[in-house]
Amino acid sequence: MPLPRGSLRAAYGGTCPACFKDYAKGKVITKVTEGWGHPSRAPRRLSAAEREVARNKARIESGETFRGQKPSDWRRGASPSSTRPAR
């Protein structure tokens, strides 16, 4: 059975830097944050759509996307047409 891409079999036993659990010689390991460890602890690459969602979420949470808008002039319990000045 082929190994997952970017993985290899451990030449020596060691400790996973992500979860601090030991792995034995011959176990499948992959590159983790600061060394080699369990493949399930490796960071997952985000798709383009997931990256865009995260970027937009950060912009909304920082208030960046709404700074240029004027405050609402709606009154509670009134319809929008009754709160706007007549033209």
ChimeraX commands (.cxc) that place a marker at each C-alpha (Angstrom):
marker #1 position 0.00,0.00,0.00 radius 0.5
marker #1 position 1.51,3.37,-1.00 radius 0.5
marker #1 position 2.17,6.04,1.62 radius 0.5
marker #1 position 0.22,9.31,1.55 radius 0.5
marker #1 position 1.96,12.13,-0.30 radius 0.5
marker #1 position 4.59,13.86,1.86 radius 0.5
marker #1 position 4.78,10.98,4.33 radius 0.5
marker #1 position 7.45,8.44,5.14 radius 0.5
marker #1 position 8.13,5.63,7.57 radius 0.5
marker #1 position 10.01,6.63,10.72 radius 0.5
marker #1 position 13.61,5.44,10.77 radius 0.5
marker #1 position 13.67,5.97,14.55 radius 0.5
marker #1 position 11.04,6.26,17.24 radius 0.5
marker #1 position 10.17,9.76,18.41 radius 0.5
marker #1 position 7.59,12.14,19.80 radius 0.5
marker #1 position 5.03,14.08,17.78 radius 0.5
marker #1 position 5.52,17.83,18.43 radius 0.5
marker #1 position 1.80,18.52,17.88 radius 0.5
marker #1 position 0.24,16.02,20.32 radius 0.5
marker #1 position 3.33,14.95,22.35 radius 0.5
marker #1 position 2.55,11.26,21.85 radius 0.5
marker #1 position 5.28,8.77,20.94 radius 0.5
marker #1 position 5.49,6.99,17.61 radius 0.5
marker #1 position 7.46,3.81,16.98 radius 0.5
marker #1 position 10.07,2.99,14.37 radius 0.5
marker #1 position 8.36,2.11,11.07 radius 0.5
marker #1 position 5.18,4.14,11.74 radius 0.5
marker #1 position 3.95,6.52,9.01 radius 0.5
marker #1 position 4.87,10.14,9.84 radius 0.5
marker #1 position 4.62,13.44,8.02 radius 0.5
marker #1 position 5.98,16.98,8.39 radius 0.5
marker #1 position 4.14,18.79,11.19 radius 0.5
marker #1 position 4.59,22.34,12.52 radius 0.5
marker #1 position 8.06,21.94,14.05 radius 0.5
marker #1 position 9.25,18.51,12.98 radius 0.5
marker #1 position 7.83,15.12,12.13 radius 0.5
marker #1 position 4.72,13.56,13.65 radius 0.5
marker #1 position 1.39,11.84,13.15 radius 0.5
marker #1 position -0.29,12.53,9.77 radius 0.5
marker #1 position -3.61,13.32,11.49 radius 0.5
marker #1 position -1.94,16.24,13.31 radius 0.5
marker #1 position -0.60,17.87,10.14 radius 0.5
marker #1 position -2.25,21.16,9.20 radius 0.5
marker #1 position -4.82,20.79,6.44 radius 0.5
marker #1 position -4.51,23.02,3.38 radius 0.5
marker #1 position -7.57,25.17,2.84 radius 0.5
marker #1 position -9.31,25.34,-0.52 radius 0.5
marker #1 position -9.61,28.66,-2.34 radius 0.5
marker #1 position -13.24,29.03,-1.22 radius 0.5
marker #1 position -12.34,28.34,2.42 radius 0.5
marker #1 position -9.52,30.92,2.27 radius 0.5
marker #1 position -11.91,33.53,0.85 radius 0.5
marker #1 position -14.51,32.82,3.55 radius 0.5
marker #1 position -11.86,33.19,6.26 radius 0.5
marker #1 position -10.59,36.43,4.70 radius 0.5
marker #1 position -14.13,37.89,4.46 radius 0.5
marker #1 position -14.95,36.81,8.01 radius 0.5
marker #1 position -11.85,38.58,9.31 radius 0.5
marker #1 position -12.81,41.75,7.39 radius 0.5
marker #1 position -16.34,41.70,8.81 radius 0.5
marker #1 position -15.14,41.06,12.37 radius 0.5
marker #1 position -12.68,43.95,12.15 radius 0.5
marker #1 position -15.48,46.26,10.93 radius 0.5
marker #1 position -13.64,47.04,7.70 radius 0.5
marker #1 position -16.52,46.25,5.36 radius 0.5
marker #1 position -19.06,48.51,7.09 radius 0.5
marker #1 position -17.06,51.64,7.92 radius 0.5
marker #1 position -18.08,53.48,4.76 radius 0.5
marker #1 position -21.81,53.05,5.33 radius 0.5
marker #1 position -23.88,55.71,7.03 radius 0.5
marker #1 position -25.83,54.80,10.17 radius 0.5
marker #1 position -29.40,53.66,9.68 radius 0.5
marker #1 position -32.17,56.24,10.07 radius 0.5
marker #1 position -34.88,53.64,10.65 radius 0.5
marker #1 position -37.00,53.96,13.77 radius 0.5
marker #1 position -38.00,50.89,15.73 radius 0.5
marker #1 position -41.56,49.85,14.89 radius 0.5
marker #1 position -41.87,52.11,11.86 radius 0.5
marker #1 position -41.72,51.22,8.21 radius 0.5
marker #1 position -38.73,52.42,6.16 radius 0.5
marker #1 position -40.89,54.80,4.13 radius 0.5
marker #1 position -42.10,56.68,7.23 radius 0.5
marker #1 position -38.59,57.33,8.56 radius 0.5
marker #1 position -36.96,58.74,5.46 radius 0.5
marker #1 position -37.24,62.45,4.74 radius 0.5
marker #1 position -39.58,63.36,1.89 radius 0.5
marker #1 position -37.92,64.25,-1.40 radius 0.5
marker link #1:1,2 radius 0.2
marker link #1:2,3 radius 0.2
marker link #1:3,4 radius 0.2
marker link #1:4,5 radius 0.2
marker link #1:5,6 radius 0.2
marker link #1:6,7 radius 0.2
marker link #1:7,8 radius 0.2
marker link #1:8,9 radius 0.2
marker link #1:9,10 radius 0.2
marker link #1:10,11 radius 0.2
marker link #1:11,12 radius 0.2
marker link #1:12,13 radius 0.2
marker link #1:13,14 radius 0.2
marker link #1:14,15 radius 0.2
marker link #1:15,16 radius 0.2
marker link #1:16,17 radius 0.2
marker link #1:17,18 radius 0.2
marker link #1:18,19 radius 0.2
marker link #1:19,20 radius 0.2
marker link #1:20,21 radius 0.2
marker link #1:21,22 radius 0.2
marker link #1:22,23 radius 0.2
marker link #1:23,24 radius 0.2
marker link #1:24,25 radius 0.2
marker link #1:25,26 radius 0.2
marker link #1:26,27 radius 0.2
marker link #1:27,28 radius 0.2
marker link #1:28,29 radius 0.2
marker link #1:29,30 radius 0.2
marker link #1:30,31 radius 0.2
marker link #1:31,32 radius 0.2
marker link #1:32,33 radius 0.2
marker link #1:33,34 radius 0.2
marker link #1:34,35 radius 0.2
marker link #1:35,36 radius 0.2
marker link #1:36,37 radius 0.2
marker link #1:37,38 radius 0.2
marker link #1:38,39 radius 0.2
marker link #1:39,40 radius 0.2
marker link #1:40,41 radius 0.2
marker link #1:41,42 radius 0.2
marker link #1:42,43 radius 0.2
marker link #1:43,44 radius 0.2
marker link #1:44,45 radius 0.2
marker link #1:45,46 radius 0.2
marker link #1:46,47 radius 0.2
marker link #1:47,48 radius 0.2
marker link #1:48,49 radius 0.2
marker link #1:49,50 radius 0.2
marker link #1:50,51 radius 0.2
marker link #1:51,52 radius 0.2
marker link #1:52,53 radius 0.2
marker link #1:53,54 radius 0.2
marker link #1:54,55 radius 0.2
marker link #1:55,56 radius 0.2
marker link #1:56,57 radius 0.2
marker link #1:57,58 radius 0.2
marker link #1:58,59 radius 0.2
marker link #1:59,60 radius 0.2
marker link #1:60,61 radius 0.2
marker link #1:61,62 radius 0.2
marker link #1:62,63 radius 0.2
marker link #1:63,64 radius 0.2
marker link #1:64,65 radius 0.2
marker link #1:65,66 radius 0.2
marker link #1:66,67 radius 0.2
marker link #1:67,68 radius 0.2
marker link #1:68,69 radius 0.2
marker link #1:69,70 radius 0.2
marker link #1:70,71 radius 0.2
marker link #1:71,72 radius 0.2
marker link #1:72,73 radius 0.2
marker link #1:73,74 radius 0.2
marker link #1:74,75 radius 0.2
marker link #1:75,76 radius 0.2
marker link #1:76,77 radius 0.2
marker link #1:77,78 radius 0.2
marker link #1:78,79 radius 0.2
marker link #1:79,80 radius 0.2
marker link #1:80,81 radius 0.2
marker link #1:81,82 radius 0.2
marker link #1:82,83 radius 0.2
marker link #1:83,84 radius 0.2
marker link #1:84,85 radius 0.2
marker link #1:85,86 radius 0.2
marker link #1:86,87 radius 0.2
view
